[in-house]
């Protein structure tokens, strides 16, 4: 059941700030009207594009999406303590990811490890988390191998996201460059190769989400504008594809790149973002079979929707409109999954990732 409406809900926005100004924005969603407001800002270093919260809610982590090319420092991750009451952030420490352009990170469900995906180098990095929330030096770096049929985007591996499964036994990593979901066992502070699931050539898997019961995995494919549905057997940690469906409206033309995907807390609806046709796609979900039905698209005030998130009650969806430098909110129709624009939103330069506290 959706949680009762409360007065407000805090969320954070990661951006492509160059480091000369605030890069992480703490914001507030009014859960009566859908109005958004800015609470505070944190520098966050250069390109704190993707964010993750510790299960305790006490700490926030951000990638610094950099590379060594041109004499740069290479990729990094930053740890922050969340100030009780205000939601403001204070920097704890930073660590190198030993790879280029880290673009995604997550914390395992025990709160003991941070995992990061380095896009350009095609590597994964694992970091122990101290009891005070600080990141220790990486304890493992894994190099992916392989390529795909797109010579511009898939000449080599491109690790794009990494997620613990609901039971915290396995970790699933999307590799856009090799058209694979790579499965690892998380054991004794190490990621151990366990298996993989292939997607169609040139799909470019980017992000994924689980159904609330953990029986299905939904992968959004950046390069061919599709979502692939897998059954997920949590005991052996295995994936089996059952459906691939377009993210695009009928008659859509031109270049399109998909980005984020998120399951509604009820499990009844699934959402994905299109950069190119500038829309959020809405699917109905058959909760018995896991299969999707295209239910519509919303385009209101959306320009390059790279990241978005649903509030924990499922009453609102908040999206970053990267090319218009705004974050906007939509009310969710809990009977159909349809989205209704809630006002003008707020100004946030180059928003990339949205996460709720």
Order of alpha helices (4+ residues) and beta strands (2+ residues): beta-beta-beta-beta-beta-beta-beta-beta-beta-beta-beta-beta-beta-beta-beta-beta-beta-beta-beta-beta-beta-beta-beta-beta-beta-beta-beta-beta-beta
